[in-house]
Amino acid sequence: MVLRGEIHLPSYRGRAGRPAPAQAADWYARQRTGHAALDAVAVLAEHARPDGTVEVTLRVAGEPMRVTLQSAAPGAERLISCATGEVGTPGHYELVELSASARVAPRPSAPAAVPSAR
């Protein structure tokens, strides 16, 4: 799988090095579409709205997608950095809306999205 340039969707949390909302949007997009290719999702923009939501614009398999997220109460403390061993309560985002062109519609074999990511 990795040698083919794909990720394992059931254990995917978001792409390292991106801000937390972008990681969560990437995760929701992949759960909705089933796209596992590492380069299938590109983050184009991230915009915090006055209402407290965050809108992330993506390109998924070449097609535009907009993911709107709401920050949620953090979960239990857990390991948040493998490199430093830091423990904390990382950001957590719930899906408010996901809009995409018909060409990025969910695949029939795509895993079902769960209520929240990261």
Summary of the structure (lengths in Angstrom):
residues: 118
radius of gyration: 14.1
end to end distance: 22.8
largest distance: 42.4
contacts: 317
relative contact order: 0.22
helix: 22%
strand: 36%
